[in-house]
Amino acid sequence: MIEGFARALEHIEQHLGDEIDPAVLARYTLSSEYHFRRIFSALAGMPLSEYIRRRRLTVAAPLLAAGNNTLLDVAVRSGYSSTEAFSRAFLAFHGVTAGDALRGKGPLRTQPRLRITLTLEGDRTMDYKIVTTPAMNLVGFSTRVPLVHEGPNPAIEEFNRSVDRAALVKLKELSDVEPRGVLSVTDNISGDRSEGSELDYYLAVATTQKAPEGLAVLPLPAASWAVFSGEGPEITTIQYLWRDIFTQWFPAHSYQSAPGPELLQTEYNSDFSLARFHIWVPIEQPA
């Protein structure tokens, strides 16, 4: 996979002026496009599309500053079909207009090329198991919230507080298959998983029973899951484990992440200072 990622990064550099097909990049790593995007985002700290945009605008800056290229020439060489779209992207990234850069004004920003380097990690063990579940429904309360990569998600916290406690107790009675109990569920993340992208969030249970009227229903086919366990202060520990799943566990195994919701089971100690949790990630074997 390391060699494949290196080849994918080189492909990006050689085609910054062309349309870059993520499916082609994924083939270098012998993985699905969905899995490649997830792993790239986790490793690079940004979505694939954001990295490509930054690299294009980084390379465009010296072409403008040289003073012997027109704005249209640089826009086309940077993969943009119009000067208007290019100018908007340039201003958003560099903080100065493309016209200012053409006149030698700055300062300008740089997104360095990503490079593969060998480091030794994996000093912490990861507890996991592979679980197969039958077809079932996730039933509960849902909302649409923005994605937050690190720290508390205020929209999720507000939604959780808004759900009636008695209704959650009643909902828990529907739980009759694994994973048991009331789950935090994320699904249907829009765009490229950048900060602020929207996603569907559920407080739900896994059940084979008929859903009561008024509750949201998310049907799930039979599926395989990698289930990771951990404990610690809830928010940061869970987010770090989620990061490690995609930056360490997946690259070390033959499984790929599969489209579908990701589930979180959480159990607290008596004073709610620590949490024991299980993250369920849908998986598949590569074709």
N, C-alpha and C positions, 0 to 999 in steps of 0.2 A: 504493500500500500504506500510506503514512503516514496519508492521510486515513481509510482503512479502519480502521487501528488506533485512531485517535482516536475514531471512531464506536463501535468495539467497547468501548473504555474507558468511554465515556459510557453505553452500554447497561448495562454492569455497575453503574454508579452508580445508574441509574434502576430497577434490578431487584434490589437487594441483599436485599429481603425475599421475592423469588420464586425459583423454581428457574431457574437460568441454564444454558441449553443451549449448550455450546461450539460445536456445529454452527452455531447462529445467529450467534455471534461470528465464526466463520470466514468466513461468507458476506459479512460487511462487507469482508473483505480479499480476496475472490474466490479463496480457497484452500481446501484440504481441512482438515478438523478436525485430522488428524494433523500436517499442516504448520504450522497455526496454533499448536498447542500447543508444537511444537518452537521456533518463532521467538519466541513469547511468553516461554518459559522462558529462552531465550538473552538476549533484550533486557531482561527484567525482573529477571533474576537469581534467579528463583523460579518454581515451577510455577504455572500458571493457577489451580488449585484453592486453592493456598496464598494467593495474592493476594486472591482472593474471600473466603476465610475471614478474613484479616486486616482487610480493609475492613469486613466485617460487624461484627466485634468492635470495631473502632475506632468505628464509628457507634453501636454499642450502648452504649458506656461513658457518654457524656453523657446518654443517655436514662435510664439507671439513676441516675446522679448527681443528676438533676433531682428525683428523689424522688416524682414524681407518676405513675409508671408501675409496673405490677406486673411481677414477673419473667417471668410468662408472656407478657404483652403485648410486652415487649422481645424475648423469645426468638422469638416469631412474626414480629415486624417485622424480625428479623435473619435470617430464613430457616431457623429451627430448628423442628422439629416437637414438641420436648419441652423442658421446663426442665432435665431431666437432661443431655441432649446439649449444650445451650447452656452450662450451668454448667461442664461439663468443658472445653469449648473456651475459655470465658472465662478460667478459671483458668490453662490452659496458655499462653494468649497474654499476659494482663496480669500474672500472678503474684499476683493477689489474687482472692478469690472474688467471684462476682456479688453475693452478699449484702453483702459489705463495700462494694462500689461503690454498692449501693443505700442504704447508710448513710453515704455520703459519704467513705469511706476510700479511700486510694490508696497509692502512685502508680499511674497507669494509662498504658498504652502507646498509641502511635499509628502506624498505617500510612498515610502520606500517599497521596493519589491519584497514580497515575502520569499524567504528562502528556507529550505529544509535543513535543519541542523540536528545532530544527534545529541540528545541529552538522556541521562539515566533518571527515570522517574518510576513510579509504582512502588514507593517505599511503604505506602499504606495499603493494607489488604482491603478488598471489596467483597462483601458478603452478598451472594446472589443465588438465585435458583431459576430454572426454566419451568414455566407453568403453562399448561394448555387448558383453555376454558371452552365450554360449549357456547352455542349461541345464547344470547341473553339481552336484556335491556338495561340501560342505565336510566333510572327514574328519579326525578327530583326537581330542584329549583335551578334556574339558569339565568344568566345575564351575559352581556357583551362588555368586555373590559380591555384596557390597554395592556400590552406586554411590558413587564418590568424585569430586567435581567438581574439586578442586584438590589437587595434590601426589600422592605415591605412593599406590597402593592396596595396603595390606599383604596383603590376601587374594589378590590377583592375583600379587604377588611371591612369596608362599609357595607358591602353586600352581605357578608357573613353575619354582621350585626343585625341586619334588617330582617333576617329569616327568623320566624317565630320558633322559640325553643321547643314548645309543645309540638309544633308541626314536624320538627326534626326527630323527636322521639317517635312520633307516629310513622314517619318515613322509615326509620331504622327497622321497624317491624317487618317491612317488605323484603329486607335483605335475606336471601335464601341461597345464594351461591357465592363462591369466592370471586373477588375479594369482599370480605364481610365488612359490615358497618357503613357508616356515612363516609363517602369519599369526596375528595377534592379532585375535580376532573377538568383538564384543559383540552380543547379540541378546536379544529377549524381556524388555525392561526392565519391571518391574512398576510398577503405580501411575502416578504423575504425574512420574516422573524426579526426585523430590526426593532430597536427600542421604540415603544409606542404603537407597534402593530397591534391590531385588535384580535381577540380570541374569544371563543365561547368558554365560559366558566360555569361549572355545575357544582352544587352540593347534591349528591345523588347516591343511590344504592344500586348494587347489581342484583337483579331479580329476574325470575321467570314468571312472576305473578302479573296480573293485569294492572296497569297503572291507574290510580285514582284520577278522576277528572280534575283538570286544572294543572297537572304536573307536566313538566317537560319530559320527553322520552327520546333517548338516543339508542337506537338498535345497534347491537354489536354482533357480528358473525362469530363463529368459532374462531379462536385465535391462539397464537403462542405469544408468551410474554417473558421478558427478563425482569425479574423482581429483585430489587436491590434494597437492602436493609441498612439502617443507620440510626444513630441517636445523638442528641446534642441540642443546643439552642435551636429552636425550630427553623427560622427563616434562613439564616446564613448557612447552617449545616445542610439543609435540603438543597439550596442553590449550588453549593460547592459539590455535593454529590452528583447533582444533575450534570454539572460541568464535567466531572471526572468520568461519568458514564460515556460521554461522547468523545472526550479527548484521550481517554486511557483504555476503557473497557472495550468499546467497539473496535478500535484499531488492533486490539490484541486477539480478537475472536473472529470467527467466520460469519457470525450473524450480521444482518443489516437491520437498521430501524425500518419499521413498516408504517405506512400511513395509518392513522387512527388516533384515538384519544390517549392521553397519558394520565395515569391514575395515581393518587396519593392517599395512602392510609396513614392515619396519625393517632398515636396513643400518648397521653400525657402522664407525668408523675403527679403526685398529690397537690403540689403548689404551682403546677403548670410552668415550671422553670425549664424543664427538659422534655423532649419529645422522643418517642421511639416511632420510627416511620418506615414505610415500605413504598418505594416508587415502582410502578408497573409501566414498562415501556414495551409497546408492541414490536415484535421482531419477525424476521423471515430469513430463510436461507437464500443466499444468492443463487440466481438461475444458473 
